[in-house]
Amino acid sequence: MRKKELKKIFAGFLMTSVILAGCNNTNEAEKKEEPAQESTQKAEEKKEETPAFDINQTATAKEVSAYLSIKQELEKMKENQQVNWDQVISTYTSDLQNSINEINSEYQQATQVALESGKSGDVDQNIARQLFDKTTQSYFYQKQKRLQQEISELLASGKTEEAKNAFEEVKLLANEVFIPTATKRDELYSLSGEASIVENIHSGITTQEEALNSGNADDFKVFSQITDKSIYKSYYLAANSYAEKIEAAVKEGKEDLELKNMQAEAWGFYQAIKESLSGGDEAAATKLNDIFSLDKTNAKDIKAEEVNTLFVSAIKGKIKGYHEKAPAELEAGNTTEARVKALEGNMFMKMLEMKLNEKLGAEQAKAAFETAQKWYDAIAAGNAEEAKTHSEAVLAVLEQL
């Protein structure tokens, strides 16, 4: 793989010692070529048997198309134009409802109720639009995770072409759904270069594709964490930013409806990561969900500092968990899983980059990330004692947050 892609991901994470085990495989190049005539004949037979892959015919592409179509129709309300709610609900029912329900029935209920309530007027149309949009994005995030797992299994079983086709679906979701959302977070927090979420997603896709093309299932699985957790970060920062926006809007005297609109956006974004965060700090994750829920919290009562503290607590809990899981996998002889857990831990730490810079200063934060990288390297090398030393140093830094 190209090390420069990894350098884009971490401010201070100098991943120069990470080596993809499959990059230097030469077995395929050493195989003897078949006679030209026989090779041509087999290629023609394969071409006849296997239809060309068309991304537009996949379920994912059709779902994304339906989502964008509904979103475009709903956005007419922003220009005070009449929305064709019957068309919206028909498209949702035929192209999205069952798929969303298969991944998460709560997402399905939320999106269906949002559209039906928007049509009836029981819920403000803009709030209904935001609930549908952001909750559907949460569905696509979970679908991405499922696709990543399926691709890893296909690649491990030698079904490389099927794996490559499925990865095209991940790339489609990234381009059409995740990157537009990440772009807004980059702009809001002035994130660029190594700190850019968009660049991190691109880097994850690139490193995964290199592993995929070399047929390296282990590396593909490990580096899926770069893509996944970068998307995760965009949803965390999205939900967190709306707490900041709401509190500022209250001070400006904005109307309740506008506050609730932003609260609905925060709730929808938060659904993507709610279950995962519960694994870091269940109480904090539950409290965040309550704060963002329209029926449990008055938007005027949302405080950005409280929301931020809860997020930091939950993310720190996730990091600590991976610092336990990675060495446990290593001890059990599961080297790949140990690498996966270690990289997950470091990607969650990356989510707190702004907080670490704010608390420690840029230089100390950079040193902390370099130590985290050494921890990953030690795990990848199977050096449990060295990993333990670096882990203790990382966790000690996190306690300062």
C-alpha positions as CSV (number, residue, x, y, z in Angstrom):
1,M,0.0,0.0,0.0
2,R,1.0,3.6,-0.3
3,K,2.2,4.9,3.1
4,K,1.4,8.5,2.1
5,E,-2.3,7.6,2.3
6,L,-2.0,6.5,5.9
7,K,0.0,9.7,6.7
8,K,-3.0,11.7,5.6
9,I,-5.1,10.1,8.3
10,F,-3.4,11.0,11.5
11,A,-2.0,14.3,12.7
12,G,1.0,12.8,14.5
13,F,0.2,9.2,13.6
14,L,3.3,8.4,11.5
15,M,2.3,5.0,10.3
16,T,5.5,4.3,8.5
17,S,6.0,1.0,10.2
18,V,2.6,-0.4,9.1
19,I,3.2,-2.9,6.3
20,L,0.5,-4.6,4.4
21,A,1.5,-8.3,4.4
22,G,0.0,-9.0,1.0
23,C,1.7,-6.2,-0.9
24,N,4.8,-8.2,-1.8
25,N,3.0,-11.4,-2.8
26,T,4.3,-12.6,-6.1
27,N,2.7,-16.0,-6.4
28,E,0.3,-14.9,-9.1
29,A,3.1,-13.4,-11.2
30,E,5.1,-16.6,-10.9
31,K,2.3,-18.8,-12.3
32,K,2.9,-20.2,-15.8
33,E,0.8,-18.6,-18.5
34,E,-1.6,-20.8,-20.3
35,P,-1.3,-21.2,-24.1
36,A,-2.7,-18.2,-25.8
37,Q,-5.4,-20.1,-27.7
38,E,-6.6,-21.9,-24.5
39,S,-6.5,-18.7,-22.5
40,T,-8.6,-16.8,-25.1
41,Q,-11.1,-19.6,-25.3
42,K,-11.6,-19.6,-21.5
43,A,-11.9,-15.9,-21.4
44,E,-14.6,-16.0,-24.0
45,E,-16.5,-18.7,-22.1
46,K,-16.2,-16.7,-18.9
47,K,-17.5,-13.6,-20.6
48,E,-20.6,-15.5,-21.9
49,E,-21.3,-17.0,-18.5
50,T,-20.8,-13.9,-16.3
51,P,-22.8,-10.8,-17.1
52,A,-20.9,-7.5,-16.7
53,F,-21.3,-6.0,-13.3
54,D,-23.6,-2.9,-13.3
55,I,-23.5,-0.9,-10.0
56,N,-26.8,0.7,-11.0
57,Q,-28.6,-2.6,-10.8
58,T,-27.6,-3.3,-7.2
59,A,-30.0,-2.9,-4.3
60,T,-27.7,-0.3,-2.8
61,A,-27.8,1.9,-5.9
62,K,-31.6,1.7,-6.1
63,E,-31.9,2.6,-2.4
64,V,-29.6,5.5,-2.8
65,S,-31.5,6.7,-5.8
66,A,-34.8,6.4,-3.9
67,Y,-33.4,8.3,-1.0
68,L,-32.0,11.2,-3.1
69,S,-35.3,11.3,-5.1
70,I,-37.3,11.6,-1.8
71,K,-34.8,14.1,-0.4
72,Q,-35.1,16.3,-3.5
73,E,-38.9,16.2,-3.4
74,L,-39.0,17.1,0.3
75,E,-36.6,20.0,-0.2
76,K,-39.2,21.8,-2.2
77,M,-40.6,23.0,1.1
78,K,-37.5,25.0,1.6
79,E,-38.7,27.1,-1.4
80,N,-42.3,27.1,-0.2
81,Q,-43.2,24.7,-3.0
82,Q,-45.8,22.0,-2.6
83,V,-44.4,18.6,-1.8
84,N,-45.9,15.5,-3.4
85,W,-46.2,13.4,-0.3
86,D,-48.0,10.6,-2.0
87,Q,-45.1,10.2,-4.4
88,V,-42.6,10.4,-1.5
89,I,-44.4,7.7,0.5
90,S,-44.9,5.5,-2.5
91,T,-41.2,5.6,-3.3
92,Y,-40.3,5.0,0.3
93,T,-42.6,2.0,0.6
94,S,-41.5,0.3,-2.6
95,D,-37.7,1.0,-2.5
96,L,-36.6,1.6,1.1
97,Q,-39.0,0.5,3.8
98,N,-38.2,-3.2,3.8
99,S,-34.5,-2.8,3.4
100,I,-34.4,-0.3,6.3
101,N,-36.5,-2.6,8.5
102,E,-34.1,-5.5,7.8
103,I,-31.2,-3.5,9.2
104,N,-33.0,-1.8,12.1
105,S,-36.7,-1.8,12.8
106,E,-36.4,1.4,14.8
107,Y,-35.0,3.2,11.8
108,Q,-37.9,2.0,9.7
109,Q,-40.5,3.1,12.2
110,A,-38.9,6.5,12.6
111,T,-38.7,7.1,8.8
112,Q,-42.2,5.9,8.1
113,V,-43.8,7.9,11.0
114,A,-41.8,11.0,9.9
115,L,-43.2,10.8,6.3
116,E,-46.7,10.0,7.3
117,S,-46.8,12.7,10.0
118,G,-45.3,15.2,7.6
119,K,-48.1,14.5,5.1
120,S,-50.8,14.7,7.7
121,G,-49.4,17.8,9.3
122,D,-49.1,16.2,12.7
123,V,-45.4,17.0,12.6
124,D,-43.9,20.2,11.1
125,Q,-42.9,19.3,7.6
126,N,-39.3,20.5,8.0
127,I,-38.9,18.4,11.1
128,A,-40.3,15.4,9.3
129,R,-37.9,16.0,6.4
130,Q,-34.9,16.1,8.8
131,L,-36.0,13.0,10.7
132,F,-36.3,11.1,7.4
133,D,-33.1,12.3,5.9
134,K,-30.8,11.8,8.9
135,T,-32.3,8.5,10.1
136,T,-32.0,7.2,6.5
137,Q,-28.3,8.2,6.6
138,S,-28.0,6.2,9.8
139,Y,-29.4,3.2,7.9
140,F,-26.9,3.6,5.1
141,Y,-24.1,3.8,7.7
142,Q,-25.2,0.5,9.2
143,K,-25.6,-1.0,5.7
144,Q,-22.0,0.0,5.0
145,K,-20.8,-1.9,8.0
146,R,-22.7,-5.0,6.9
147,L,-21.2,-4.7,3.4
148,Q,-17.7,-4.4,4.8
149,Q,-18.2,-7.6,6.7
150,E,-19.6,-9.4,3.7
151,I,-16.7,-8.3,1.5
152,S,-14.2,-9.5,4.1
153,E,-15.9,-12.9,4.1
154,L,-16.0,-13.0,0.3
155,L,-12.3,-12.1,0.0
156,A,-11.3,-14.7,2.6
157,S,-13.1,-17.4,0.7
158,G,-11.4,-16.5,-2.6
159,K,-14.4,-14.8,-4.2
160,T,-12.4,-11.7,-5.2
161,E,-14.5,-10.5,-8.1
162,E,-17.7,-10.7,-6.0
163,A,-15.8,-8.8,-3.2
164,K,-14.7,-6.1,-5.7
165,N,-18.3,-5.7,-6.9
166,A,-19.6,-5.3,-3.4
167,F,-16.9,-2.8,-2.6
168,E,-18.3,-0.7,-5.4
169,E,-21.4,-0.4,-3.3
170,V,-19.4,0.9,-0.4
171,K,-17.8,3.5,-2.6
172,L,-21.2,4.5,-4.0
173,L,-22.5,5.1,-0.4
174,A,-19.3,7.0,0.4
175,N,-19.6,9.3,-2.6
176,E,-23.4,9.9,-2.5
177,V,-24.1,9.9,1.3
178,F,-21.2,9.9,3.6
179,I,-18.8,12.4,2.0
180,P,-21.4,15.2,1.5
181,T,-22.1,15.0,5.3
182,A,-18.4,14.8,6.1
183,T,-17.8,17.9,3.9
184,K,-20.1,20.0,6.0
185,R,-18.3,18.9,9.2
186,D,-14.9,19.8,7.6
187,E,-16.3,23.2,6.7
188,L,-17.8,23.8,10.1
189,Y,-14.7,22.9,12.1
190,S,-12.2,24.1,9.5
191,L,-10.7,20.6,9.1
192,S,-8.3,20.2,6.3
193,G,-5.3,18.1,5.3
194,E,-4.6,15.4,7.8
195,A,-7.5,16.5,9.9
196,S,-10.1,16.4,7.1
197,I,-12.8,13.7,7.6
198,V,-13.3,13.6,3.8
199,E,-9.6,13.0,3.2
200,N,-9.6,10.3,5.9
201,I,-12.6,8.5,4.2
202,H,-10.8,8.7,0.9
203,S,-7.6,7.3,2.5
204,G,-9.6,4.5,4.0
205,I,-11.2,3.6,0.7
206,T,-7.8,3.7,-1.0
207,T,-6.0,1.5,1.5
208,Q,-8.9,-1.0,1.4
209,E,-8.9,-1.1,-2.3
210,E,-5.2,-1.8,-2.4
211,A,-5.7,-4.7,0.0
212,L,-8.7,-5.9,-2.1
213,N,-6.7,-5.8,-5.4
214,S,-3.9,-7.8,-3.8
215,G,-6.4,-10.4,-2.4
216,N,-5.3,-9.7,1.2
217,A,-8.4,-10.3,3.3
218,D,-6.7,-9.6,6.6
219,D,-5.5,-6.2,5.6
220,F,-8.8,-5.3,4.0
221,K,-10.5,-6.1,7.3
222,V,-8.0,-4.1,9.4
223,F,-8.1,-1.0,7.2
224,S,-11.9,-1.0,6.9
225,Q,-11.6,0.6,10.3
226,I,-10.2,3.7,8.7
227,T,-13.2,4.1,6.4
228,D,-15.8,3.1,9.0
229,K,-14.5,5.2,11.9
230,S,-14.0,8.3,9.8
231,I,-17.6,8.1,8.8
232,Y,-18.5,7.5,12.4
233,K,-16.6,10.7,13.4
234,S,-18.6,12.8,10.9
235,Y,-21.9,11.6,12.6
236,Y,-20.5,12.2,16.1
237,L,-19.4,15.7,15.1
238,A,-22.7,16.4,13.4
239,A,-24.8,15.5,16.4
240,N,-22.4,17.4,18.7
241,S,-22.4,20.5,16.5
242,Y,-26.2,20.8,16.7
243,A,-26.0,21.1,20.4
244,E,-23.7,24.0,19.9
245,K,-26.0,25.5,17.2
246,I,-29.1,25.1,19.4
247,E,-27.6,26.8,22.4
248,A,-26.3,29.7,20.2
249,A,-29.8,29.9,18.6
250,V,-31.5,30.1,22.0
251,K,-29.2,33.1,22.9
252,E,-30.2,34.7,19.6
253,G,-33.9,34.3,20.4
254,K,-34.7,31.9,17.6
255,E,-38.2,30.4,17.5
256,D,-38.9,27.0,19.1
257,L,-39.7,25.4,15.7
258,E,-36.2,26.2,14.4
259,L,-34.7,24.8,17.6
260,K,-36.7,21.6,17.3
261,N,-35.7,21.3,13.6
262,M,-32.0,21.3,14.7
263,Q,-32.8,18.9,17.5
264,A,-34.4,16.5,15.0
265,E,-31.3,16.6,12.9
266,A,-29.1,15.8,15.9
267,W,-31.3,12.9,16.9
268,G,-31.3,11.4,13.4
269,F,-27.5,11.6,13.1
270,Y,-27.0,10.2,16.5
271,Q,-28.9,7.0,15.7
272,A,-26.0,5.9,13.5
273,I,-23.7,5.6,16.4
274,K,-26.0,5.3,19.4
275,E,-25.6,1.5,19.9
276,S,-21.9,1.6,19.4
277,L,-21.4,4.4,22.0
278,S,-23.4,2.4,24.5
279,G,-20.4,0.0,24.5
280,G,-18.2,2.8,25.8
281,D,-20.4,4.3,28.4
282,E,-24.0,3.1,28.4
283,A,-25.3,5.8,30.7
284,A,-23.7,8.6,28.7
285,A,-25.1,7.2,25.4
286,T,-28.6,6.9,26.8
287,K,-28.5,10.4,28.2
288,L,-27.4,11.7,24.8
289,N,-30.3,10.0,23.1
290,D,-32.7,11.5,25.7
291,I,-31.3,15.0,25.1
292,F,-31.7,14.7,21.3
293,S,-35.2,13.2,21.6
294,L,-38.0,15.7,20.8
295,D,-40.4,14.0,23.2
296,K,-38.0,14.0,26.2
297,T,-36.1,17.2,26.1
298,N,-37.1,20.8,25.3
299,A,-34.6,22.1,22.8
300,K,-34.1,25.2,24.9
301,D,-32.6,23.1,27.7
302,I,-29.8,21.6,25.5
303,K,-26.4,22.6,26.7
304,A,-23.4,22.2,24.4
305,E,-20.9,21.6,27.2
306,E,-23.0,18.8,28.7
307,V,-23.4,17.1,25.3
308,N,-19.7,17.4,24.6
309,T,-18.8,15.9,28.0
310,L,-21.1,13.0,27.4
311,F,-19.6,12.3,24.0
312,V,-16.0,12.5,25.3
313,S,-16.9,10.1,28.2
314,A,-18.4,7.5,25.8
315,I,-15.6,7.8,23.3
316,K,-13.0,7.4,26.0
317,G,-14.8,4.3,27.2
318,K,-14.6,2.9,23.7
319,I,-10.8,3.6,23.5
320,K,-10.2,1.9,26.9
321,G,-12.2,-1.1,25.7
322,Y,-10.0,-1.6,22.7
323,H,-6.9,-1.3,24.8
324,E,-8.2,-4.3,26.6
325,K,-9.5,-6.2,23.6
326,A,-6.4,-5.9,21.4
327,P,-4.0,-7.5,23.8
328,A,-6.6,-10.2,24.6
329,E,-6.8,-11.1,20.9
330,L,-3.1,-11.1,20.7
331,E,-2.8,-13.5,23.6
332,A,-5.3,-15.8,22.0
333,G,-3.2,-15.9,18.8
334,N,-5.7,-13.8,16.7
335,T,-3.2,-11.4,15.2
336,T,-5.5,-9.9,12.6
337,E,-8.3,-9.3,15.2
338,A,-5.7,-7.8,17.5
339,R,-4.7,-5.4,14.7
340,V,-8.4,-4.6,14.0
341,K,-9.0,-3.7,17.6
342,A,-5.9,-1.7,18.0
343,L,-6.7,0.4,14.9
344,E,-10.2,0.8,16.1
345,G,-8.9,2.2,19.3
346,N,-6.6,4.6,17.6
347,M,-9.4,5.8,15.2
348,F,-11.6,6.5,18.2
349,M,-8.8,8.5,19.7
350,K,-8.6,10.4,16.4
351,M,-12.2,11.5,17.1
352,L,-10.9,13.4,20.2
353,E,-8.1,15.1,18.3
354,M,-9.6,18.6,18.6
355,K,-10.2,18.1,22.4
356,L,-6.6,16.8,22.9
357,N,-5.2,19.8,21.0
358,E,-7.4,22.1,23.1
359,K,-6.5,20.5,26.4
360,L,-2.8,19.6,25.9
361,G,-1.6,21.8,23.1
362,A,-0.6,20.7,19.7
363,E,2.9,19.3,20.6
364,Q,1.7,17.2,23.5
365,A,-1.3,16.0,21.5
366,K,1.0,15.0,18.7
367,A,3.3,13.1,21.1
368,A,0.2,11.3,22.5
369,F,-0.8,10.2,19.0
370,E,2.7,9.0,18.2
371,T,2.6,6.9,21.4
372,A,-0.7,5.5,20.2
373,Q,0.9,4.6,16.9
374,K,3.7,2.8,18.7
375,W,1.0,0.8,20.6
376,Y,-0.5,-0.3,17.3
377,D,2.9,-1.2,15.9
378,A,3.7,-3.3,19.0
379,I,0.3,-5.1,18.7
380,A,0.9,-5.7,15.0
381,A,4.4,-7.1,15.7
382,G,3.0,-9.4,18.5
383,N,5.1,-7.6,21.2
384,A,2.7,-7.7,24.1
385,E,5.1,-6.2,26.7
386,E,6.0,-3.2,24.6
387,A,2.3,-2.7,23.7
388,K,1.4,-2.7,27.4
389,T,3.9,0.1,28.1
390,H,2.5,2.3,25.3
391,S,-1.1,1.5,26.2
392,E,-0.6,2.7,29.8
393,A,0.9,6.0,28.5
394,V,-2.0,6.6,26.1
395,L,-4.7,5.9,28.7
396,A,-2.9,8.2,31.1
397,V,-3.2,11.0,28.6
398,L,-6.9,10.3,28.0
399,E,-7.5,10.7,31.7
400,Q,-6.7,14.4,31.3
401,L,-9.8,14.9,29.2
